[in-house]
C-alpha cells in the first residue's frame, strides 16, 4: 500500500487529497479545500500565489504521513523570479486582456503544434514588462514546488502549453526561445521524475497540467475513445502516439499537448462550464432547480467558443446578445448545454477525421461528469455512448503517477486506467 498527497489547483478552487493505492484499487480522500480566483491588482487580474501556498501547506499538514507529494494546476500562467530567487510579482491570470491584439508568427504551428489561444505563455511574455528583471520563469505548479523544495524545474506536460516546446522533440525550442533571457527556462522534468523533498518527503513530478493528470484517470477499456475533461473548460480530444501538424489540423484549431508516458493529447479547447458558472454567479442562483427546468426548456444554439465569453462579467447578457433574444433562466441554461454538447460533437468529429483515429465511446471526466443533462445531450449529439466519471479524475491521475513512481502501482497507462475502472463509480449514457 502507498499513500500520497495530491495538490490539485483549479481556477476557482484548490484542494489537497490523500490518495491510497492498494490491491489494484485507488481511493482518494479530500483533506483540505480552499477558494481560488484572480483578483484585480495593479491594473491586472492576478493570482495570489503566496495565499495559495499557505493553503497548500495547511493541506499537507492535514494529509499526515505520506510517501510522496505531487502538484498540478491550470496551464500557461507563470511567476518570474529575480536573481535571488524572489517572486517579482504575483502571476497575471490568463483571462487578463493584456495579450489582446497579439498575433502568432507564421510557421508557429509546425513547431509547437498548439491551437491558437491568445493567453498561451509565449504571448503573455510578449506583453511582460518584468521580463528584463527576471532570472527564472516557473509555471504555477513548478513555482509552488520550488517553494516546497528549493529546486527549480519545469514539468513537461505543462511546458507544452507554453508554446515554447518543439512538439517534435519534446524539448524547449531554440527557435522559439531565442529572444528570452539566457537561463530563464529551467530543465524539463517528466511525470514520475523526482522534484526534490519537503521535510524529508519526496516531491514527485506528475502530469502537472491538470488535464494531463485527468487523462491518466480516463477509465478506458481500449484505445478507441475520446475524452472530455469537463470543468471550467472542456478539453475535448483523443490520445495519440505522435502529433498531427498538418495545415488542416492548424486550420481546425487543434492542439498537440504532451501527455504522460510520451502520449500526445490531441484536443480542442471548448469554453466549457465557465459559461454556466458565470451565469450562476451573476444570478446568485443554485444550479439544481435550473437544471430540472432546463431539461424541458427550449434553447437557442450559439457559438460556445466565441472569444467574447472569455473574460468575467455579465455572462447572461452576452449570451442573450449571441442568441439574438431574451431568454428565461431555464432557457439560457439549456442554450448553454445544447451549445456545449454540439461543440463537443464537432471537436470529436474533427479529431477523428484529422487524426484518423476511430472513436467508439466518449469519456466525460471532471466536475462536468455530474451534470446528467450535459452528459445525455453530449451522447445524443455525438451519437456515441458516454461514460461519465470519475469526477475527481485530475486528483486520481496525480495520485496514480506518484504511486507508480514510489512503487505502489505498476504498468502502463492501460494498467492505471484499469485500477480507476475497478474502484470508481461510473455512469453510462446511451444516445437517444
N, C-alpha and C positions, 0 to 999 in steps of 0.2 A: 504494500500500500504506500502511496505517496500523496502528501498533502502540500498544495502550493497556494500562493496568494496571487490573484489576478487583479490588476488595477485596470479598469475599463472606463475611459473618459469619453463622454459624448458631449455634443454641443449644448445640450440642455440639462444634463445631469451627469454625475460620475458616481462610481461605486467601487468598492473593494469586495471581492468574493473570495471565499475559501473553497478550494476545489480539491476533491479527493478522487483518486483513481485506484480501483482495486477490483480484482476478479473480472476484468473485462468490462467494467462499468465506470461511468464518470458521473459524479454528482457535485453540485455547487451549492453554497450557502452564502447569501449576501450578509456581510457583517457591517457594512457602512455604506450609506448612500448620502449624497450631498448635491445641492443645486449647482448649476453652472450656467453661464451665459455671458455674452460680451457686454461691456459697459462703455458708455461714451466718456472718453477721457482724452484730453489734449487734441481735440478735434477729430478723433478717430474712434472706431469700435475696437476695443481691446479685450484680451483675456487677462484675468487676474491670476497669473501663474503662481505667485507666492501663496495666495489663498488656496489654490488647488493643491499645491504641495503640502500645505498644512493639513488639508483633508486626507491626502494620501497617507501621511504619517499616522493620522488618527486611525484610519482603516487598517494599516499594517499592524498597529498595536492590538487592535481588536481581533485580527486574524490569528494571533497567537503563534505557536511554533509551526513553522513551515519549512519545506525543503528548498523552496525557490520562490522568487518574485518575478513577475512579468508585467509589462506595461503596454497598453495600446490606447490609441486616441483617434480622433478625426485626422484628416490628412492636411497637407500643404502649408499649414501655419508654422511659424518658427520663432525662436528667440535668438538675438545676437549677443555674443559675449565680447567683452573688451579683453585686452591683453592680460589682465589679472584674473580673468575668469568670471567677472561680474556681469550680470544681465544689464544691457544698456537701457532697455525699456520693455514694458510688458508687450507681448506679441500683438500685432494688429490682426483682427479677425478677418477671415476670408470674405465675409459679407460687407466689409468696408468698401466704399466706392473708389478707393484710391487708384485702382487699376483700370477704371473706365477709360475707354479710348485707346488702350494699348493693343496693338495688333501683332500677331505672331509673324516672325520672319518666314520667308519662303524656305521650303525644304525641311521644316522642323519635324513634320510627322514621320519622315523617312528615318529620322534618328531616334526620337523619343517615343514615337507611336502613340501619343496622347491625344485624346479628344480635346478640342479647344475649350478651355474653361478660363475666363478672364482672371480667376483668382489663383491659378497654379503658381507655385512658388517662384518660378523664373520670372513671371510677370510682376509679382509683388516686389521682387528685387529691383526691377526696373524703376519702381516708384519708391525705393527705400532710401531716405535721407541719411540714415545712420550707417550705411554700408562702409564708407571710408574709415569709420572708427572701429569697425568690427574685426575681431581676430578669429572668431568661430561662429558658425551657424549651426544650430541644433533644432531639429523638428521637435514638436511639443513632447512626445513621449521620450525622446532622447534627452531633452533638457531635464525632465524630471528624473530620468535615470542617472544623469550626470550629477544632479544634486544629491541623489542617494549614494552614489559610488565614487564620485570624483573622477570618473573615466568618461572620455568623450568617444562617441561612435555614432554612426547613422545606420539604422536598421534598413535593410534592402527594400522590403515591400513598400514602406512609406516613402523611401527615397525615390521610387519610381513615379510617385505622384508629383514630384517637384518639377518635372520637365527637363531635368539636368542629367538624367541617366540615359546612356545609349542602350536601348532595349535589346539590341542585337548582342551586345557583350555583357550586359548586366553590371557595367561599371560607370563611374562618372564620365561623362563625355568631355574629352579635351576640347572639342569644337564648341560645345555649349557653355563651358565653364571658363573659357579663356579670359573673359573680361572681369572675373571675380578676383578678389584679393587672394594671393597665394596662401594656401593652408586653411582657407575658410571652411572647406568641406571636410569633415573627418572621414577616416576609413570606414568602409561598409562592414556591417555585421549581417549574418544570415540568421533566419529563425532557428533557434536552438543553440546559437553561439553563446558563450559566457560573456557577460557585460559588466563584471565587477562584483563586489559584495557590499552588502548593507548590514552592519552589525553582525558580521560573520555569516550572513545568509547569502547564497548565490543569487545574483540577479541574472536572469536569462532573457536573451533577445527572443521575442515571439514575432508573429505577424503583427507589427506594431501599428500598421494601418488597420483600423477596426474591421474593415471589410475583408482584409486578408485573413484575419482570425475567424471571422464569421463563416467564410467559405470553407475553412478547415472543418467546421462543425455541420456542414450540409449533410444530412443523413442519407446520402445517395447510395443505392444498392448497385449501380452501374454507372458508366461514364456518359450515358446519353441523357444528360439532364441540363436544364437551365436553372439558374438561381436568381432570386430576387432578395437581396439583403435590404429589407424594407424598414425604414425608420424615418428620420428627418429627410433623408434622401432614399430613393430607390435605386440601388445599383443592380442593373439587370444585364445578365450575360451568361457566358459559358466558360468552361475551363479548358484551356488548350495547352499543348506542349511547346508551341512556338508562336511568336507574334504574327499578326496579319497587318502588313504595311502597304497594302495596295491603295491606289488612288480612290477606288470605290469605298474602301474602309474609311479613309480620311473624310471623304465627302459625306459619308453617313454618320460622322461624328462618333466613331467608336474608339475606345481607348484600350491600350495594351498595358496593363499594370502587372507588376511582379506579384506572384503568389508564393505560398510555402512550397518547399521541395521543388523549386525550379519551374513551377507552373506559371502560366500566363492567365490573368483574369481579363478576359476579352469582354468588355462591357460598355454600356452607355449609362451615363448619369441621368436619372429622371428626377424631377423636382421633389417627389415623394410626399410624405405626410406633413412636411413643413407647411403645405397649403392648408391642411386641416388644423394643425397646431396653432397657426397664426389666427385663423378664424375663431377658434375657441378662446384664444387669449383676448381677442378684440371683444367677443361677446361675453366673456367671463362665464362660460357655459360648460355644462357637463356633456360628454360625448354620448353616453349610453342611450338616453332617450332620443337624441337626434338620429342615431343610427337606426333605431327601431322605426322611426318615421321615414327615414331616407330609403328604407327597404321597399316602400311602396310609392315613393315620390318619383316624379319625372325630372330628370336632369337635362342640362344643356352641355354638350361636349365643347371643350375649349383646349387650347394647346397648353398642356401642363408644363412644358419646358420653356415657355416664354420667359426671357430674362427679366421682364417686368415684375415677376414674382420673387426674385432673389432676395431683395432687401426686406427687413422687417417693416411693419406698418399696417395700415388698414387693408388686410387681405380681402375681406368680403367685398369691399368697394372695387378693388382691382379685378376680382373675378367677375363681378357683375358687368364691369365695362367690357371684359373679354367676351362675355356671353351676350352682350347687347341688350340686356333687360334686367329688371329687378327680379330677385328670387327670394322665396321664403328660406328660412334656415335649413329645413329638411331638403328642399330643392337644391340649395347650394352645396350641402354635404354630398348629395347624390351626384351632382355635377362633378365634384372633385373626384369621387371614387370611380365614376364612369370614365372620366378623362384619364385617371391614373391607370385603370385596367387596360384601356386602349393603348396608352403609352407603353405599358408592359408588353402587350401583344406585338406592337410594332418593333420594339427592341429585340424581342426573342426571334421574331421572323427575320429581321435583318442579321442578327448574329448567326443564324443558321445559314442563310444564303451567302454571307460574306466569308464565313469560316469553313463551310462545307460540313459542319458537324450537325448530325441529326439529333433532335430533342424529342424525347418520349414523355417526359414528366417535368413539371416546374416545381422547384422547392422554394417556398417563401420562408425566410428565416428573419429573426429580429422582431422588434415590437409589433410590426405590421401583421405578423402571423396571428395575432389575437383578433384582428379585425375581420370577422367572419364574412361580412358583406364584401369587403375588398377582395378577399381570397376567392369567394364564389364568382364575383364579377371577372376576376382575372382568369379563372378556369373557363368561364363562358367565352370571354373574348379570345383566348388563345386556342380554344378547342382542345385543351390538354388537361389531364388530371393535375391538380395542385396538391402538394403535400405541405402542410403548414406546420412549422416548428422545426427546431426549438426557438422560442422567443429569446433565449439567452445565448444565442449562437456565438456571439463575439467572445463572451467570457469563457464559454466551453472550449472554443478553439484556442484561446490564450492558455487555458489550463492544460489542454492536451499536448500542445507543443512543449510546454515546460515539463510536463510529466514524462514525455518521451526523452527529453534531454537529461533528466535525473534518474532514468531507469525505471519509472513507474508505468510506462506504456512502451509499446514496441511496434515496429512495422511501418507500413506506408500510409498515405492518406486514406486509402481504402480501409485499412485496419482501424484507424482512428474513427472513421465515419461509422463503421460497424458498431463501435462502442457507443456512439451517440444514438444510433438507431435502436440499440438494445435498451438504453437507460432513460430515454427522454420521451415524453408524451407527444404524439404526432396526430394530426387530423387530416383526412383526405377529402378533397372536394372534386366532384366529377362535373365536367362541362354539361350545361343544360342546353 
